[in-house]
Amino acid sequence: MFLLAIIGTAGFTMLQQITKARERIEVQSERLTELQRTFYWLAEDITQITDRPVRSAVDSIVPAFQFNLQGSSLFDFTRAGWSNPAADILPARSTLQRVSYSLEDDRLIRSYWYHLDSLSEEPDKRRQLLKDVEELTVRFMDNQGGWQDQWPPLNNEGDAGMPRALEFTFILGDLGSVVRVFGLPG
């Protein structure tokens, strides 16, 4: 009886440890999936940025690529490659899309509009991509291959056009610093 109690206690302890390990693995797997989804959307959007300005709801011209240090969005841009499978049935819409990324509290949000020259300042769809973001910095590669902290660069004379690449540095509460670089088309 004593021997069975020892074996039962050992088995129960081992089962608890396996359950806790499985829960930790699931949490880490969900976090990795979230990070991969974020990088997927960033790559999809940034590698298809196109130089098409839009009209805002107040009828002013907004640049094709806009970086904001302050305000509700971090950066906005127009991208190509938005498929329209229902073009024959529904009213036609462009294959271009206006996208915005923002950092709200500790969450990275991707927003987009159905129409480029929208009458609404509010996006049509919003999606949380990444949480527990303590800090996010963005750098821009200029035409000479140098990195700039803002776009257009301060010392720029005339139209800077589009950056050649974007570098994102995420400081995440659980993973620390994660850096990714995405090249723009062209």
Secondary structure, DSSP 8 states (H G I E B T S, - for coil): -HHHHHHHHHHHHHHHHHHHHHHHHHHHHHHHHHHHHHHHHHHHHHTTB----EE-TTS-EE-SEEE-SSSS-SEEEEE-----TTTTTS----S-EEEEEEEETTEEEEEEESSTT-S-SS-SEEEEEE--EEEEEEEEE-TTS-EESSSS-TT--S-----SEEEEEEEETTTEEEEEEEE---
